[in-house]
């Protein structure tokens, strides 16, 4: 799939990379997930009329991974809030005042 993305970039830039550069791109990005590679190359084609450098694609890959991580974390936080609200509504959570009272009781017995 990397070859397809590079070919699209070469068509867009109207320049053909040397085979050594293609090999270096392959070596550098062979382990990346397909969706992330596609996103990085697509974004580069949107931003530039030139063939990408390895550095540019690497920066775009890191940005895409950071974005996906932030979206995932935000979804996880939303889910945790929903679960807390459900537990609170069902009376399954103990409030801070109840915890404080229980700690004071333990302290009095000690």
N, C-alpha and C positions, 0 to 999 in steps of 0.2 A: 504494500500500500504506500510505502514511502516513495517508491518509484513513480507512482501515479501522481502524488502530490508534487513531487519535483518536476514532473513533466508538465503539469498544469502551470506551475510557476514559470517554467521556461517558455511556455506558449504565451503567457501573460506578459513576460518581460521581453519577449522576442529575442531571446538569447539562449543558446544551448550550453550547459555546463560541461566541462571536461570530465572524462570518465573517472579520473582520480578524485575529483571533488564529489562526484556522486558516491564513490566508494567511501569517502570520508564521512559524508552525511549518513550513509548506511551504518557505518561503524559507530558513529556518535549517537544515533537515535534508534538503533535497532530494538532496544528493549522498552521503548516507550509504548504506551497504550495507543491503539489505533485512533480512538476518538480524540485524544489529546493532540496527537500529531495532526490530524485533519483540522482541528480547530486552530492550531498554531499556524499552519500553512495558509489556511483560509484567511485568517486575520492578517497575515503578512500580505497576501494578494490585495486585500482591501486597502492597506496602508501604503503600499509601495509599488512603483512601476518597475522596479529592478529585481533581479534574481536575489533571493535571500542569502545572507551569510549564515554560517553555523551559529555564530553568536546571536544573531537576531532571532533565529528559530528557537535557540535555547532560552532566550529571555521570554519569548512568547509562551513556551512550554511551562516555564516556571510561573508565569502570570496566570495561566489557565489552571494549573494545579492549585495555586493559592486561592483563586476564585472558587474552585470546586470545594476545597477544604472549608472555606468560609461559609459557603452555602450549606454544606453538610452540618457544620457546627451550629449554624442558625436554626436549621430544621431540628436538630437534636435538642437545642434549648427550648424551642417552641413545644416539642413533644413532652419534655420534662415538666414544663409549666402546666400543660394540659393535664398530665398525670397527677401533679400536686393538687391542682384545683379539684379534680375528681375525688382524690383521697380526702381532701379537706371537706368537700361537700358530703362525703359519706361518713364523716366523723372518724376517719382512720388516722388522722394526724394529731399529734400531741402538741399543743401550743407551748410557747416559751414560759408562760406563767405556770403551767402545770409542771414543767420540768424544774423550774425554780423552786416551787413548793416541795417537790419530791426531794430535791437536793438539800433543802433546809431541814426536812424531816430526818434525812440520813445523817446530816451534820449534828442534829440535836441528840441522836442516839449514840454518837461516837464519843 
